[in-house]
Amino acid sequence: MNTSITPWDGAVRRAFAAFLVVAALIAGCSSSGVGTGGTGSYSPKLVKPTNNADLERRLKSELVRRYERRSSGIRYYATQGFINEVITTPGIPILTSTASVGTAPDHSETNVQEQGVDEGDLVKTDGSYIYLARGSHFIVLRALPAAQAAIVSDIDIKENISELYLNGNHVTVISTANNNPSLVVPVVGNMTLPGSPITRLYRYDVTDATMPTITARYDFPGALQGSRRINSTIHVVTNYTIDILNPVSFTSYLPQGVYDRDAVYTASALAQAENVKRINATPLGALIPSYSRTLYSGGVAGSSQKLPGVDYTNVSIPESGNGADLSLVFTIDESSSSAAVESSGVLSSWCTLYMSPDSLYLASGNGWLWINPIASAEQPPGNPEPMIALHKFALPGTAGKPLYRGSGSVNGWLNNQFSMGEYNGYLRIGTTRGGWVGEGISNQLAILGERDGSLVETGRISGLAPGERIYSMRFDRSRGYMVTFRRTDPLFTLDLSDPTKPKVAGEIVVNGFATYIHPIGADNNRLLTIGQSADAAGQVTGNKLQLFDVTDLATPTLIGDYELGQGWSSAAYDYHAFLYYNTFGVLAIPYFQSIPTLTSGLRVFTVDNSGIAQRGVIQAKTINGFPDTVIRSVIIGNDIYSIANRSVTAADVNTLAVETVVDLP
């Protein structure tokens, strides 16, 4: 095999350079662990630096390791020969609200994972107004009477809005933005690197909903990982990548026009040495970011206060290291007149956030995919298994930052946050286990409890559904539900009443699989699911709803299902788009389909003990020849509002007759 390459044309050279840069970035961004997953001496236990010097040493050590892996990644891809091979409806009962005259009528709430733990969403309502996030617009819609619904306020904050919170007469708007990369930021004191993501919170007083008044703004470093609200306290978790101000690339050291392996190796080594030199010369204040807080009076901004993003005494680091990303937890006490903020940080890769009324958990992958192959520039003898590091924080009964309680780890990888659930102080977590590309996979359920500052496994169910992976899970007190899929959909019911002896209570097999599970009914004895339908061979044929009876865990039964047909519903993968309103026994989901015609609307169903029946469809408005895309719905009194990207359609919840359509900016 040739070890050198003659000059390529410009397009191929650029494509190859881009490939190597992406490979290097992936290696760097995924550098979130050591060892080989769940084996070896990896310890997720968090420790506190003894002082600023200790914190600086630990951060720089992880940063050097990231650049070493990035350099190793470049050499690995060169060794593997990529350089030489680069080439270019039934009867409907009448539904009536029970709200008293003169009060805001009963209304639906945001669909959340845990009762008592609010979640940010694009739509909130208090029963009189609907608060919407549309792109960069914060919009207030007067909802009643439905036939006269109208926009009463529209504020363009000039940044993409991620989610909203509504708490009494206050709305918190959370947006994402980037630091201006053209800004020159001195490497002194706390700072946020130019070009890095920023999570912003704007707090509005909506006592007069027609004139929201801004009262506070926060600029938090890092990309939004998630947020939750309990009472008047909002917890915001961001991911901030620690880095030097101006890292150099190996491409800066490559001879122009010729890419050979020796040149790549030499360039990579030179870039690594220079970056390590710059890391060592960087002061701690340039590694730890800052945040800012601005208070407003009568809508007029006061002086902006810049504060350290986190103090060294509040930074926790896994004993074995875990990359150079900071998961920052900012806690905002909305009941405080000074808009108090407390913060803490964990050196961690990107986390999955789960919160119960009592605890906050951060689940972080260990970046197993890139470590062994890159470190030695060859494939490992056996594919390592991924691992999840778990960090638990107790939530104070009143305002205050979460308090670290302990860490643990489980083998495998998470499907999503619904694979975690806490009950009586024990965390239940479901993972899919196996190596690369699904080799030897199976599934497990582990239970972890606190012991001497650690999360220790107390019980486990292993080897569930070999050859399949988890598509959805849900926990309900001492019960658990797991759906896996390959050709058919086993729904496992889990008895978790004894945290030391969890067991599979029952199982039912149906075609297709569920992607979201929603407990309903008396004592949550029914499961309403949405997912995809499939034939006996496992070939996906469309989408469907299902209703299961789990009164007896040992014998779950299918009450009924409803074939949705070809198309797509955001509710299958975004549970905030899934509206089940228990008062009326109504389910509403957005649905978009292109066969036989292009349509988009809100499909509304009745769910009862006999099964699932479609009541009808509220079609979305046609804009520029195409149907608007429905993303959410809310019910207020006896009206249902279908909320799309460019319009809101209000209809009678009984007849689904349209009462008005409001255009959105």
N, C-alpha and C positions, 0 to 999 in steps of 0.2 A: 504493500500500500504506500502511495506517495505520502511524504511527510511535509510537503510544501504545496502551495497553491499559487498558481499564476494569477495575475490581476483579473478580477471579475469585472463585469460591467457594473455601473454605479448602483443599479437597482438591486442586484444580488448582494453586493457588498453591504448596502444599507439594510437589506433584509436580514443578513447574517448578523450584523452588528446589533440590530434590534433584538434578534433571537437571544444572543448572549446576554444582553442587558436584562431582558425579561427573566432569563434563567437565573441570573445573579440576584435580581430583586426578589424572585420567589424564594431563593435560598436564604436571603437575608430576612425577608418578612416571615418566613416559616421557622426561623431559628428559635424556637420557643421551648427547647428542652434539651436534656442530655440523656445518654443511655439508650436503651432500646425499648421504649414504651414501658410496659408494666413489669419488666424484668430488670435485674441489675440493682444498683444502689441508689436509684433516683429517690429523692426525698422531697415531697411537696411542702413540708412544714415551713411555715413562714417565720423568719427571724427579723428582729429589728436591728438596724445599724447602731453601733454604740455612740457614734458621733458623726459630724459632717465628713470628716476624713474617711471614716469607714464606709459611709454611703458612697462617697466619690470613688473609692477604690472598687467597690462592688459594681457600681454602674459602669465604670470604665472597663472592668474585666469582661462584663457581658457584651459591651459594645465592641471590644476587640474581637471577641469570639464571633460576633455577627459578621464582621468584615473578613475574618479568617474563613468562615464558611462560604461567604460570598466569593472569595478568591478561589476556594476549593471547588465551588460549583462551576466556575468558568473553566478550570483545568479539567474537571470531570467531563464536561461536554466536549471539550477539545479531544480528550483521550478516546471518547466513544466514537469519534470519526464524524461528528456532525459537520466539522469544517469541510471535509472532503465531499459531503453528501448533500450540502445545501442546494435545493432546487426550488425553483419557483412553485172537565171537572164535575164532581157530584154536588148534591145539595149543600148549601152553605148556611151554618147557623149565624144568627145575628150576634154581633160582638158589641158589648156596651161597656164603656169606661165607668168606674165607680167613683170618680172624683167628685168632690163636693162642689156645688155652684159657688163661684167667686174665688176659687183657688186654682192654682196651676194644675191642670189635669195630670193624671197618671201618665207616665212616659217610660220608654225603654232607656236602658243605660248601656254604656260601652261593655261589650262582651269581654270578660277578663278571665284569667286563669284561676285566680284565687279570690274568693269573696273577701271584701275588706281591704283589698290591695288594688287601687285604681291604676289604670294604664293610660298613657297618652294615646290619642287617636286623631284622625283628621276631622272628626265630627263629634260635637258634644251638644247636649240640650238640657235645659232646666225646666222644660215643659211650656215655656212661653216663647223662648228664642232658640234658634239653632245657631251654633257657633261653628264656622267652617274654616278649614285650611285648604286653599286652592293655589298651588304653586307658591308664589310669594305673597299672596293675599290672605289676610285675616278678615273674614266676612261675618257679619251678624245678620241673620235672617229672622224677621218677625214671623212666627209660625202660626199665630192665631188671629182671627179665624183663618182656617186653611185656604178658603177661597180668596182671601186677601193677603196671602203671604207675600212678603216683599223684602228686599234688601234694605236695611236701615243704616248699615255702616260698612265701609270697605276701606281697609288700611293696607297699603302695599309696603311691606318692610324691605323689599328689594333683595330678599334672600329666600331660598327654598325652605318652606316650613315643613318640618318633619312630623310634628304632632302638637296637640293642644291638651291642656288640663283645665277643667272647670271646677272651682272650689268656692261655693257660695257666690259672692259678687266679684270674684276675681278669675280672670283667664290668664293662664301662663302659656305663651307661645314659644315653642322650641324650634330653632332653625339651625341650619348648617351653612358654613361659609368657609372660605380659605383666607389666610393671611395674604396680604398683597405681596407677591414675590419680588416686586420691585423695591420694596422698602429696605433700607439699610439698617440692620439691627445690630448694635454694638454687642460684643460678647462680654458683657458685664452685667452683674445682677441677674435676677430671674427674667427669663424671656421665653417667647414662643417663636420657634423657627419660622421665618418667612415661607409662605407657601404651604404650611401645614394646616390641617383642618381645625376649625373652631366651632364649638357648640355654643350657641347664644340662646339665652332665655330673656323674653320680654314679658313683664308682668303688667296686666291691664286691669284697671278698676272698671267693671261694667255695671255699676249701680244704675247708671243710665246707659242701657245697652245701645242706644242710638248714638252715644258719644263715648266710646271707650277711651279712658285716659291712662297713659303709661305712667307707672309708678316706680319701676325699677328695671334695670338691664344688667345681665351678667354675661361676660365673655369667658367661657371655659375652654382651656386648651384640649385638643384632641377631637376625634370623630365620635359621634354618639353611638354607644353600644346598647344603651337601653335606659329606661327610667321607670320609676314607680312612685305612687303617692299613697301615703297612709295618713288620714286626717289632714292636717295642715303642713305636713312635711313631705317635700319632694326629694327623692334620691335620684341623682343623675350620674350615670357611669359613662365615662369617655375613655377612649384608647389614644394615648399619646406616644408616638414613636420617638424615643430619645435618639438624638443623632448629633453629629458635628455640623457646623454651619456650612462648610463648603467641602464635602468629600470629593475625592478625585476618582475618575473612572479609569479602568485599565486601557480603554480605547485611547486615552491621552498619550499613552506610551507605545502604541503600536506604530510600526513604520507605515508610512502612507502607501496604500495601494497593494500591499502584499500581506496576507494573513497566513502565517505558518505556525505550527504548534509551538515551536521553540519561542517564537516571538510572543505568542499568547501567554505562555508560561512566564516569560521574563516580564512582560507588561503587567501581568497580574501580581507578581511579587513586588514590583516597584510601587504599584498603586496601593497594595496592602501596607507596605512599609510606610508610605507617606501618610496614609490614613491613620495608622497607629500612632505616628508621630503627632498628628493633629489632635487625636483623641487625648493623648497624654498632656498636651498643652492647653486643653480646654478646661476652664474653671467649673466648679460644681454649679455655680449660679447659671451657667449657660446650658446645663443639662436638665435642670429642674424647671419646668415652665411656670409662668405666672397666670393669674386670672385677674379680671377687673370687674368692679361693681360700680354702677352709676345709679344714684337715687334721683327721683324726679319730684318736683313740687308743682302742682297745677299743670303737669305736662311739660314743664321746663326742666332740662337736665341740670343737675348740680355737678360738682367736680367728680371726675372719675377717679376711683381709688384702685391702685394696682397692688396686688397682694401675691405672696408666693402660692403657687398652686397647691403645694403640700409641704409641710415641715418634715425634716429628716426623721423626727421622732414618730411620724405617722406614716412612714414608708415601710412596707414589709416585703421581704425578699425570700423566695424559696431557698432552702439550704443548698440545693443542687444547682441553683440558677435557673432562669427560665426566660432567656431572651432579654431584649432591651426595650420592651414596650411597657408603659405604665398604664395600668387600669386605675383611673382616678375616680373616686366616689365623692361627689359633691352633695352635701345635704343642706337644703335650703328650708329654713323655718319661715313659712309664710305668715305665721301669726305674729312674728317679731316686727316691730315698727322700723327696726334698723336693717331688715332683710338679711339676717345673720346667715353666714355660710360656714360650714365646717367641712373638712376634707380629709381623706386618707388615700393611700395609694398602695397598689400591689404590683410588683414587677412580674408581668405576665403577658402571654400572648393574647390575642383577641378572645374575649370571653363570651360564653352564653350566660345570660342573667336569669336567675330564678329568685323570686321573693315570695315568702309566706308572710302572714301577719306578724311573725316573730323573728324571722331570720332572712338574711340576704346571702345568696350563694353565687359565687363566681366559678364557672366551670371552664377550664382552659386546656386546650389540646397541647400535646408535647412536641408537635412538629416532627413526628417520627419519619415522615416520608423522605426528608432531605438529609438527615443527619449521617447515618452510616454510609450510604452510597457516596456522598460527597466527601466526607472526611478522608476516605482512603482512595478516592478516585476510582472506585470499582463497585460492582454490585455486591451487597452483603451475601454471605453464604445462605442465609435464610431471611425472608422478609420479616421485619420486626412488626410487632403488633402495636397499634396506637394505644394511647393511654390518656385519660382525663384526670387532671389535677383539680381538686375541689377545695375551695376556701369558704369557710362559714363565718358570717358576722352576725352578731346579735343586734337586733333593732331596739333602741331604747323606747320605753313606754311613752316618753314625751320627746320633744325635739332634741336632736343630738346626733352625732355621727355613729355609724355602725361600729360595734366593738368586735375585734377579732376573737374567734372562739377556737379555731383549729382547722387543720387541713387533712386531706386524705387523697386517695387515688383509686380509680377503677380502670380495668382494662376495657378497650373497645372505643367506639365513638358514638356521640349523641346524634339522635335524629333532630331534635329541637328541644326547647325549654319544657315542653310537656312530658319529656322523658324524665323529669324530676318532680318530686313532690314531697313535702314535709308533713309529718303527723306525729304529735306527741314527742317532738324533739328529734325524731329519726328522719333521715333523708332516704327516700327510695329513689333509685336511679336505674333506668334501663339502658343498656348499650348493646350494639352489635359488635361482635368480636370476629377477628380474622386478620389476614394479611392483605397484601396488595390485590387489587382488582377482584375482590370478593373470594379469594382462595380460602377454603376451609371455614366459612363464616357460620356463626350461630348467634344466639342472643341470650342475654342474661339479665336478671333483676338482682341488684345488690341493695342491701340496707346498711346504712352507716349511722353510728351514734357517737356522741362525744365521749372521749376518755383521755384524761390527762393532757389536755390541749391538742388532741388529735381527733380526726374522724376515723373511726375504726369499724371495719366490717363486722356486723353482728349476725348476718344471715345472707344467703344467696340462693337463687335458682339459676342453674346453668344449663346450657345445651338446648335451649328452646328453639324450635323450628330450624334445624340445620339446613344450610343452603339458602335461607331466606334472610331478609333484613327487616328491621322495624320501620313501619310506615307511620304509625301513630301510637300514642300512649295517653292515658289519663289516670290520675289518682283521685280517689274520693274517700277520705278518712282511712279506714283500715282495708280498703279495697283498691285494686289496681286492674287496669285493662291494657292489653297489648295486642296490636294488629301487626302481623308480618305478611309477606307476600312473595311468591315466586310464580306459582300457577293458580293457587287458590288463596283465600284469605282466612287464616285461622285467627279468630278472636279469642284470646286467652283471658279468662277471668282469674284474678290472683287474690288469694286470701293472705293479707299482710297483718292480721290481727296480732300475731306473735312475731316481733321483729327479729327473733333468733331462729324462727322456723317458717319463713315464707313458703308458700306452696301454690301450685297451680290448682285452682278449685274446679275449673271446667274449661270447655273448649267447644267452639262451634265453627264449622268450615263452610264458607260460602264463596262463590266466584267473585273476583275483583278484590279491591282493598279500600280501606277507609284512610283518609289523610287527616281527618279531624274527628274527635269524639266529644260529644256534648251530653253530660248527664242531665236528665229531666225527670219530671214526675214526682210522686210522693216518695220521699226519702231517696230520691235519685235512683229509683228502681228501673229506669229506662235509659237507654243509650241511643241518642240520635246522631247519626254519622253521615258524613259526606265524603265521597271519594270517587274511584273509577270502577266501572263495571268491566268484566272480562269473561271470556268463554272458558270452557273446561281446560283448554290448553294453555291458559294464562295470557291470551292475546287480548289486549285492552280494546273494548268495543265502544266505550262512551263514558258517561258519568252517571252516578246514582246516589240516592239517599237511602238510608236503611234505619229501621227502628228495632232495637233489641229489648227483650225483657230480661233483666238480670236480678230479679227479685230473689231467685235462688241461684247463688253463684255457681253451684255445681252443674246446673242445667240451663245455661243461657239459651234463649230461643229467639228466632227471628219473627217479629210480629208482622212486618211488612216492609216493602221497599218501593222505590219509585225511580224508574229509569228516566234520566234527564236527557239522554240522547247525546249526539255529537255536539261539541261546543266546549266552553270553558267558563268556570266560575272562580272568581278570586277568593270566594269563601272556602274553597278546598285547601288553600294554602295561606290565607290571611284570615285568621279567626275573627278579627274585628269586623270583617264583612259579613259574618254569620250572625243573623239576628233571630233568636228564638225568644218570643215574648210570652211568658208563662200565663199572664193574665188572660190572654185570648187563645192560647195554644196555637200560636201562629209562628211559622217559620218564613223568613224572607231572605233570599240570596240573589246577588247579581248574577246574570247569565248572559253570555255572549255566544252567538253561533253564526256560522257562515253558510251552513247547509240546511235546508235547500235555498234559503235566502239569508242575507246579512241582517241580523237583528240583535238588539241589545235591550235588556230591560230588567226589571225586578220581578222574579218569580215568587209567588206567595202561596204557601201551603197551610193546610190544617193538619195538625198532628194530634192524634188521640189514641186511645187504647185499641182502636181497630186498625190503625196504620197511618199512612201518609196520603193525603189527597191534595192535588193542586187546586187552588181557588181561582187562580188566574195570573195574568202577567200585566204589569204596568210598563208599557213600552216607553223607551227613552225617546227624547226629542231627536228629530233628524236635523243635523247641522251640516251644511255644505254637502248634502247628498249622502252623509253617513250617520248612522245612529250614534248618539252620545254613549259613552261608556259609564255604566252605573258602577259605583264603588262602595256605597254604604246605604243604609236605610235606618230610619227611626220611626217609632210610633208615639204619637202624642194624642191622648184622649181616644177618639174614634177615627183618627186620621193616620195615614201612613205616608211617609215622605221618602220618595226614591231619589237618592242624591247621586248625580253623575258629575263628570268633570266640568261640564259647561251649563248644567241646568239642574233644577230641583223640581220634581213633579209631586204634587200633593194629591192624594186620592182618598176616598172613603174606604175605611178598612173592611167594611162589609161587602160592598158592591165592587170595589176597586175602580169606581167611576172617577175620572180625573176631575179635580176641582180647580186647579190652576197649575201653570208652569212658570217658573221664575228663571230667567236667564242669568247666568253667572259670568263675571268678567273672564 
